[in-house]
Amino acid sequence: MAAQSYQRIVTDLENPDQIKIVTAATSRNRLILAGPGSGKTKTVVHRCAYLLRVERIRPQSILVCCFSRNGAVELRRRLADLVGLDEVQKLWGSL
């Protein structure tokens, strides 16, 4: 993986707590609970990108649950901006 891609996924976060979550071991599931405006969506998007690009996890092995359609649309848009539309289509099937 290119260093530039890793930088966009991990280093650009600038928040140590987010970096810790994004780069955590894949041996356990993760639940992110936080208040409004705390960066939950950004953390989930970057975690998905990390799993896809760095850990090379198959898209079919990733499950992300959203409570609203708007949340899911926003998550897809941000992930497509970060890893590309092809990866997102593999994760969601189609847009």
DRENPA-3360 file (N, C-alpha, C; in nm, 2 decimals, always signed):
BEGIN
1 = MAAQSYQR = +0.08/-0.12/+0.00/+0.00/+0.00/+0.00/+0.09/+0.12/+0.00 ~ +0.05/+0.22/-0.07/+0.13/+0.34/-0.08/+0.12/+0.42/+0.05 ~ +0.24/+0.49/+0.08/+0.25/+0.56/+0.20/+0.14/+0.68/+0.20 ~ +0.11/+0.73/+0.09/+0.02/+0.84/+0.08/-0.12/+0.79/+0.12 ~ -0.16/+0.67/+0.08/-0.29/+0.61/+0.11/-0.29/+0.59/+0.27 ~ -0.19/+0.54/+0.33/-0.18/+0.52/+0.47/-0.19/+0.65/+0.54 ~ -0.13/+0.75/+0.49/-0.14/+0.88/+0.56/-0.28/+0.93/+0.55 ~ -0.35/+0.92/+0.44/-0.49/+0.96/+0.43/-0.58/+0.89/+0.53;
9 = IVTDLENP = -0.55/+0.76/+0.55/-0.63/+0.68/+0.64/-0.60/+0.69/+0.78 ~ -0.48/+0.70/+0.82/-0.44/+0.70/+0.96/-0.38/+0.83/+1.01 ~ -0.27/+0.88/+0.95/-0.20/+0.99/+1.00/-0.28/+1.12/+1.00 ~ -0.36/+1.14/+0.90/-0.44/+1.26/+0.88/-0.55/+1.28/+0.99 ~ -0.58/+1.17/+1.07/-0.68/+1.18/+1.17/-0.64/+1.28/+1.28 ~ -0.52/+1.29/+1.32/-0.47/+1.39/+1.42/-0.53/+1.38/+1.56 ~ -0.61/+1.28/+1.58/-0.67/+1.25/+1.71/-0.62/+1.12/+1.76 ~ -0.54/+1.11/+1.87/-0.48/+0.99/+1.92/-0.59/+0.88/+1.95;
17 = DQIKIVTA = -0.70/+0.92/+2.00/-0.81/+0.82/+2.03/-0.86/+0.76/+1.90 ~ -0.88/+0.84/+1.80/-0.93/+0.79/+1.67/-0.83/+0.70/+1.61 ~ -0.70/+0.74/+1.61/-0.60/+0.66/+1.55/-0.59/+0.52/+1.62 ~ -0.61/+0.52/+1.75/-0.60/+0.39/+1.83/-0.72/+0.30/+1.79 ~ -0.84/+0.36/+1.77/-0.95/+0.28/+1.72/-0.93/+0.23/+1.58 ~ -0.89/+0.32/+1.49/-0.87/+0.28/+1.35/-0.77/+0.17/+1.33 ~ -0.66/+0.17/+1.41/-0.55/+0.08/+1.39/-0.56/-0.04/+1.49 ~ -0.66/-0.05/+1.56/-0.68/-0.16/+1.66/-0.67/-0.30/+1.60;
25 = ATSRNRLI = -0.63/-0.40/+1.67/-0.63/-0.54/+1.62/-0.76/-0.58/+1.57 ~ -0.76/-0.67/+1.47/-0.88/-0.72/+1.41/-0.95/-0.84/+1.48 ~ -0.89/-0.87/+1.59/-0.94/-0.99/+1.66/-1.07/-0.98/+1.73 ~ -1.11/-0.85/+1.75/-1.24/-0.82/+1.82/-1.32/-0.73/+1.74 ~ -1.45/-0.73/+1.77/-1.55/-0.64/+1.71/-1.53/-0.51/+1.79 ~ -1.58/-0.40/+1.73/-1.57/-0.27/+1.79/-1.71/-0.20/+1.80 ~ -1.73/-0.13/+1.91/-1.85/-0.05/+1.92/-1.81/+0.09/+1.96 ~ -1.85/+0.19/+1.88/-1.81/+0.33/+1.90/-1.93/+0.40/+1.95;
33 = LAGPGSGK = -1.92/+0.45/+2.08/-2.02/+0.53/+2.14/-1.96/+0.67/+2.18 ~ -2.03/+0.77/+2.13/-1.98/+0.91/+2.16/-2.09/+1.01/+2.13 ~ -2.07/+1.12/+2.18/-2.17/+1.23/+2.16/-2.17/+1.29/+2.03 ~ -2.26/+1.38/+2.00/-2.27/+1.45/+1.87/-2.14/+1.53/+1.84 ~ -2.10/+1.53/+1.72/-1.98/+1.61/+1.67/-1.85/+1.56/+1.72 ~ -1.84/+1.43/+1.77/-1.72/+1.38/+1.83/-1.63/+1.31/+1.73 ~ -1.68/+1.29/+1.61/-1.60/+1.22/+1.50/-1.63/+1.07/+1.49 ~ -1.75/+1.03/+1.53/-1.78/+0.88/+1.52/-1.78/+0.84/+1.37;
41 = TKTVVHRC = -1.85/+0.91/+1.28/-1.86/+0.87/+1.14/-1.72/+0.87/+1.08 ~ -1.64/+0.97/+1.11/-1.51/+0.98/+1.05/-1.43/+0.86/+1.10 ~ -1.44/+0.82/+1.23/-1.36/+0.71/+1.28/-1.41/+0.58/+1.22 ~ -1.54/+0.56/+1.20/-1.59/+0.44/+1.14/-1.54/+0.43/+0.99 ~ -1.55/+0.54/+0.92/-1.50/+0.54/+0.78/-1.36/+0.51/+0.77 ~ -1.28/+0.57/+0.85/-1.13/+0.54/+0.85/-1.10/+0.40/+0.90 ~ -1.18/+0.35/+0.99/-1.16/+0.21/+1.03/-1.19/+0.11/+0.91 ~ -1.30/+0.14/+0.84/-1.33/+0.05/+0.73/-1.22/+0.06/+0.62;
49 = AYLLRVER = -1.17/+0.18/+0.59/-1.07/+0.20/+0.50/-0.94/+0.13/+0.54 ~ -0.91/+0.13/+0.67/-0.79/+0.06/+0.72/-0.81/-0.09/+0.71 ~ -0.92/-0.14/+0.74/-0.95/-0.28/+0.72/-0.93/-0.32/+0.57 ~ -0.99/-0.24/+0.48/-0.98/-0.28/+0.34/-0.84/-0.26/+0.28 ~ -0.78/-0.15/+0.31/-0.65/-0.12/+0.24/-0.53/-0.17/+0.32 ~ -0.52/-0.17/+0.45/-0.41/-0.21/+0.52/-0.41/-0.36/+0.56 ~ -0.52/-0.39/+0.63/-0.54/-0.53/+0.67/-0.58/-0.63/+0.56 ~ -0.63/-0.57/+0.45/-0.67/-0.65/+0.34/-0.79/-0.75/+0.37;
57 = IRPQSILV = -0.88/-0.70/+0.46/-1.00/-0.77/+0.49/-1.09/-0.77/+0.37 ~ -1.16/-0.88/+0.35/-1.26/-0.88/+0.24/-1.37/-0.79/+0.27 ~ -1.42/-0.72/+0.18/-1.54/-0.63/+0.20/-1.66/-0.70/+0.26 ~ -1.68/-0.83/+0.21/-1.79/-0.91/+0.26/-1.78/-0.94/+0.40 ~ -1.67/-0.92/+0.47/-1.65/-0.96/+0.61/-1.67/-0.84/+0.70 ~ -1.71/-0.72/+0.65/-1.72/-0.60/+0.73/-1.87/-0.57/+0.74 ~ -1.92/-0.55/+0.86/-2.05/-0.51/+0.88/-2.06/-0.37/+0.96 ~ -2.12/-0.28/+0.90/-2.14/-0.15/+0.96/-2.29/-0.12/+0.97;
65 = CCFSRNGA = -2.34/-0.09/+1.09/-2.48/-0.06/+1.11/-2.50/+0.08/+1.13 ~ -2.60/+0.14/+1.06/-2.64/+0.28/+1.07/-2.78/+0.29/+1.12 ~ -2.82/+0.39/+1.20/-2.95/+0.40/+1.25/-3.04/+0.48/+1.15 ~ -2.99/+0.54/+1.05/-3.07/+0.61/+0.95/-3.01/+0.60/+0.81 ~ -3.10/+0.61/+0.72/-3.06/+0.61/+0.58/-2.96/+0.72/+0.55 ~ -2.98/+0.84/+0.60/-2.89/+0.95/+0.58/-2.75/+0.92/+0.63 ~ -2.74/+0.85/+0.75/-2.62/+0.81/+0.80/-2.54/+0.72/+0.71 ~ -2.62/+0.62/+0.66/-2.55/+0.52/+0.57/-2.51/+0.59/+0.44;
73 = VELRRRLA = -2.58/+0.68/+0.39/-2.54/+0.75/+0.26/-2.42/+0.84/+0.29 ~ -2.41/+0.90/+0.40/-2.30/+0.98/+0.44/-2.17/+0.90/+0.45 ~ -2.19/+0.78/+0.52/-2.08/+0.69/+0.54/-2.03/+0.64/+0.41 ~ -2.11/+0.60/+0.32/-2.07/+0.55/+0.19/-2.00/+0.66/+0.11 ~ -2.05/+0.79/+0.11/-1.99/+0.90/+0.04/-1.85/+0.92/+0.09 ~ -1.83/+0.93/+0.22/-1.70/+0.95/+0.28/-1.60/+0.84/+0.25 ~ -1.65/+0.71/+0.26/-1.56/+0.60/+0.23/-1.52/+0.60/+0.09 ~ -1.61/+0.63/+0.00/-1.58/+0.64/-0.15/-1.47/+0.75/-0.17;
81 = DLVGLDEV = -1.48/+0.86/-0.10/-1.38/+0.96/-0.11/-1.24/+0.92/-0.07 ~ -1.24/+0.83/+0.03/-1.12/+0.78/+0.09/-1.05/+0.67/+0.02 ~ -1.13/+0.57/-0.02/-1.07/+0.44/-0.08/-1.12/+0.42/-0.22 ~ -1.21/+0.50/-0.27/-1.26/+0.48/-0.41/-1.39/+0.41/-0.42 ~ -1.46/+0.44/-0.52/-1.59/+0.39/-0.54/-1.60/+0.24/-0.56 ~ -1.49/+0.18/-0.63/-1.49/+0.03/-0.65/-1.49/-0.04/-0.52 ~ -1.41/+0.00/-0.42/-1.41/-0.07/-0.29/-1.55/-0.06/-0.22 ~ -1.61/+0.06/-0.23/-1.74/+0.08/-0.16/-1.84/+0.00/-0.23;
89 = QKLWGSL = -1.84/-0.02/-0.36/-1.94/-0.10/-0.42/-1.92/-0.25/-0.38 ~ -1.80/-0.29/-0.36/-1.78/-0.43/-0.31/-1.84/-0.44/-0.17 ~ -1.83/-0.34/-0.09/-1.88/-0.34/+0.05/-2.03/-0.34/+0.05 ~ -2.09/-0.25/-0.03/-2.24/-0.23/-0.03/-2.31/-0.30/-0.14 ~ -2.24/-0.36/-0.23/-2.30/-0.42/-0.35/-2.32/-0.32/-0.46 ~ -2.39/-0.21/-0.44/-2.41/-0.11/-0.54/-2.46/+0.02/-0.48 ~ -2.44/+0.13/-0.55/-2.48/+0.26/-0.49/-2.60/+0.31/-0.56;
% end
